[in-house]
Amino acid sequence: RLTSGATMKKIFTAFIEYDDERKLYVGVIPNVVGAHTQAETLDELQRNLQEVLELCIEENPELANEPLHFVGTQQVEIAL
């Protein structure tokens, strides 16, 4: 039961890559349309991801109620 002033929390999973060419970390929350950002440091990327996620949920509040089931990641190798 929530008391007055209590907040609910939900954890979203972000995928992070490093762009060597631009020297930036790039973060994407795959199951939230529009939730992607970039930054020079991982700390800055974390803050940016939180901000963009809050904006996405503000625009689409139903996102906060959708069930999320993180399964894992896979790397796929192809010949170039």
Backbone torsions as a table, in degrees:
resi	resn	phi	psi	omega
1	ARG	NA	132.5	179.3
2	LEU	-87.9	138.8	175.2
3	THR	-97.2	166.3	-179.4
4	SER	-56.4	130.3	179.3
5	GLY	87.9	-7.5	179.8
6	ALA	-74.0	148.2	178.7
7	THR	-119.8	146.8	174.9
8	MET	-93.2	150.6	178.3
9	LYS	-124.7	148.7	176.4
10	LYS	-140.1	140.5	-178.9
11	ILE	-101.6	130.6	175.0
12	PHE	-113.0	148.6	179.6
13	THR	-100.3	130.9	177.7
14	ALA	-112.1	144.1	172.8
15	PHE	-100.6	134.3	-175.6
16	ILE	-125.6	132.4	175.0
17	GLU	-128.6	162.6	176.4
18	TYR	-113.9	126.5	178.6
19	ASP	-93.7	102.0	-178.1
20	ASP	-61.2	-37.7	-176.9
21	GLU	-64.7	-44.4	-178.2
22	ARG	-96.2	-6.2	180.0
23	LYS	58.1	47.4	-179.1
24	LEU	-135.1	147.1	168.9
25	TYR	-84.7	139.4	179.9
26	VAL	-122.0	126.3	-179.3
27	GLY	-119.4	140.2	-179.8
28	VAL	-136.2	133.7	170.4
29	ILE	-102.6	101.1	-165.6
30	PRO	-62.7	-30.2	-177.3
31	ASN	-95.4	14.6	175.9
32	VAL	-126.7	107.6	-179.0
33	VAL	-58.5	128.3	178.2
34	GLY	89.9	-5.0	-177.4
35	ALA	-89.8	83.4	176.3
36	HIS	-149.9	150.0	-178.8
37	THR	-162.4	178.3	179.0
38	GLN	-144.4	161.9	-179.3
39	ALA	-165.6	163.4	179.2
40	GLU	-80.3	-25.5	179.6
41	THR	-128.9	160.9	178.1
42	LEU	-67.3	-35.2	177.5
43	ASP	-64.0	-44.3	178.2
44	GLU	-64.6	-39.3	178.6
45	LEU	-62.2	-42.5	178.3
46	GLN	-58.3	-47.1	179.2
47	ARG	-63.1	-42.8	179.7
48	ASN	-63.8	-41.0	178.8
49	LEU	-64.5	-41.4	177.5
50	GLN	-61.2	-44.1	-178.9
51	GLU	-64.0	-47.5	-178.1
52	VAL	-67.4	-35.5	177.8
53	LEU	-65.0	-43.9	177.3
54	GLU	-60.2	-41.2	178.3
55	LEU	-65.1	-41.9	179.3
56	CYS	-63.2	-41.4	-179.4
57	ILE	-72.3	-32.6	175.4
58	GLU	-62.0	-39.6	179.4
59	GLU	-75.4	-32.8	-178.2
60	ASN	-134.3	78.5	-175.4
61	PRO	-57.1	-24.8	-179.5
62	GLU	-64.1	-19.9	178.1
63	LEU	-60.4	-31.6	-177.9
64	ALA	-69.8	-19.1	-176.7
65	ASN	-103.2	-6.0	-179.3
66	GLU	-74.7	136.7	178.8
67	PRO	-69.9	139.4	178.6
68	LEU	-119.9	136.1	179.3
69	HIS	-134.2	93.2	178.4
70	PHE	-69.0	127.1	-178.2
71	VAL	-103.9	-45.6	-179.0
72	GLY	156.4	-170.2	178.3
73	THR	-126.4	158.8	174.9
74	GLN	-137.9	144.4	171.1
75	GLN	-105.3	134.5	-177.7
76	VAL	-115.5	124.2	-178.7
77	GLU	-103.5	133.7	175.0
78	ILE	-130.4	153.4	176.8
79	ALA	-83.3	136.9	178.7
80	LEU	-115.1	NA	NA
